[in-house]
Amino acid sequence: RIVHKKKYNVYFEIGSRTGDSLSLSQSPSIAIDPFYELKKNPIGNKDFCFLFQETSDSFFENSLPKIKNFNCEFGFIDGMHLFENVLKDFINLVKISHKKSLILIHDVLPWTFDMATRDYKSLPQGSPWTGDVWKVAVELSQSKNLDFRIANIDHGVGILKKKANYEYKHMNHLSDK
């Protein structure tokens, strides 16, 4: 909530399903989700709010090139809770961000082993699921020229500001499924 008190040039949200977090933003917004189930008004007082009903992979490949002069000043990643998806979303957001951009990654602190499963269908319906997003947090914590912290909020929120010449540290053993 507190990060939405500031008005950013453009807020970018991956995984907006119900619109809960998107509705908090007062900034011009771009949101992506393949299966919207909006429960709140996502537009509010924003200058604009574009909703793309597609996967983030499809957005970055097909829709983003059609948007001119777009830079992500504030991004929130809460899409598919699998390591490889979050990693791609992070890399794609960094490509369109500038040096003062803020990127948040949700679900980096599972409370239980069950929450960290890659197979969310194995959990009882309605159970919390973080998948293996935590692996991205481990890699970010080992990367160079990144200011990365984890806030113990909800299921953990990774807070990232990149610095000049950042280097992402990929750890092959973590990508094993």
Secondary structure, 3 states (H helix, E strand, C coil): CHHHHCCCCCEEEECCCCCHHHHHCCCCEEEECCCCCCCCCCCCCCCCEEEECCCHHHHHHHHHHHCCCCCEEEEEECCCCCHHHHHHHHHHHHHCEEEEEEEEEECCCCCCCHHHCCCHHHCCCCCCCCCCCHHHHHHHHHCEEEEEEEECCCCCEEEEEEEEEEECCCCHHHHCC
